[in-house]
């Protein structure tokens, strides 16, 4: 399995999981469809579908064009209602109930964000095993068994943000909104600490803030805690995302 980061952050989010047979699962559609097509060499026939977490444009910008291109898209009822799109290829999913997208098995779960009905995903495929996907969530109350790969938000450093609020460099209400809706490095570390990581191969840190994060520091802290391969989801990154380490 290969993971391709098309973009990650407030300007747009989109990730491609591609199997050895060429089957593609799109995770988030917060970039222009032209960008997705280019990454797929303009061949969308092997795309099984797209799962996306919520209606904010940095996660759903390309939705309408994906549907018009004949790609099945999956999200919550609340998100569908807020997107205001009715289409036979736009599918409502139920939390804690498995659904199938091609060869991928997916379970959606509740996350904490300022939108209608945001989701996280637990994705399973024989090549990548169990992949945890969490973005745009202040915290997570769940533990996840038998994880093999993790894609998780580390949006900001709480210490750095609090210093900026204290020094007047960030308005307090903006800082509070970030804290209430996005995952800090500190919370990310807690999530990782509270889950069994013995079978995890890769940890990908996503949706880092341009002004409230430090990718070198974040990568080092997660690596020191977990002893795992850690990457930052920079635009264009392509990595192996397999169930087995080699």
Secondary structure, DSSP 8 states (H G I E B T S, - for coil): -EEEEEE-STT--EEEEE-TT--EEEE---S-HHHHHHHTTT--TTEEEEE---SSHHHHTTHHHHHHTT--EEE-HHHHHHHT---TTEEE--BTS-EEETTEEEEEEE---SSSS-EEEEEEETTTEEEEEE-S-S------SS--EEEEE--B-HHHHHHHHHTTSS-HHHHHHHHHHS-BHHHHHHHHHTS--TT--EEEEE---SSS--HHHHHHHHHHHH-SEEEE--TT-EEE--SS--
